[in-house]
Amino acid sequence: RQDIEPAITRLAALCVSGPTSERLSLLGGAFKRLALIESAEGERCEALVNMAEHYGRAYALSSKPYAFTNWANAGLLVRRCYPDQPTDQPPLRGLDSLRSDVARLHRGLDKRNASSPNFWDSASLADLDLVLAMADNLPGSRRRKASAAPDAARETYRQAIRRGASERERSSITEHLDFLRAHYPDDDPMAGLFDRIKEDLA
């Protein structure tokens, strides 16, 4: 925490003077790390809300899948873990627009991968599938029992790894899965999905 909070202060100042998608994503990433280490529920919730806000602003500037998936992940975690938390972040308001955005980004990545396949685009496709799995797993979701998203997410991560991922690239996926896994109890189906995907990466 002692390292993260000064970084947040510096990045926040940079974003005030000159907000860019890259700076906002870095700030969102700092809050992501903070959410992982916070032990108090209120402070963890605040970190997730800030993560959603800054990745959402980064996505608004760039329309990049990386910013979108982190924005959606944070929003869905807040909705799942802190349902009484008021927010204007779209991933927390309704899921139809979220699924529409996932489908649109998926089509763009599929098209790009068809002409110039690479690990990061393939991993982004898997991240999008994982967003759908998280959305379908929310309490009260109509798709919770019949969702095919978990199997799709696992297979898409496998395809990304089969493209030939470096140790650093594998680690980036593992770290993201560890972050998500930390917010689910052991008996939740999503916890099992994260664990199985990590086993596939080994």
URJOQUI-V863279 format. One record per pair of residues at least 4 apart in sequence whose C-alpha atoms are under 6 Angstrom apart, sorted by the first residue. I is the first residue (numbers start at 0). J is the second residue. If there is no record, write none. Layout:
[[I,J] [I,J]]
//
This chain:
[[7,11] [10,26] [13,17] [14,18] [20,24] [20,57] [20,60] [20,61] [23,53] [23,57] [24,54] [24,57] [27,50] [27,53] [27,54] [30,46] [30,50] [31,50] [34,43] [34,46] [34,47] [37,43] [47,73] [51,55] [51,70] [51,73] [51,74] [54,66] [54,70] [55,70] [58,62] [58,63] [58,66] [58,67] [64,68] [68,72] [71,75] [71,90] [74,90] [74,91] [76,80] [77,81] [78,82] [78,91] [101,105] [108,112] [111,115] [112,116] [118,122] [118,159] [121,159] [122,159] [125,152] [125,155] [125,156] [128,152] [129,152] [131,148] [132,148] [132,149] [135,140] [135,142] [135,143] [136,143] [142,146] [148,152] [153,196] [160,164] [164,168] [170,174] [176,180] [180,190] [183,190] [185,190]]
//
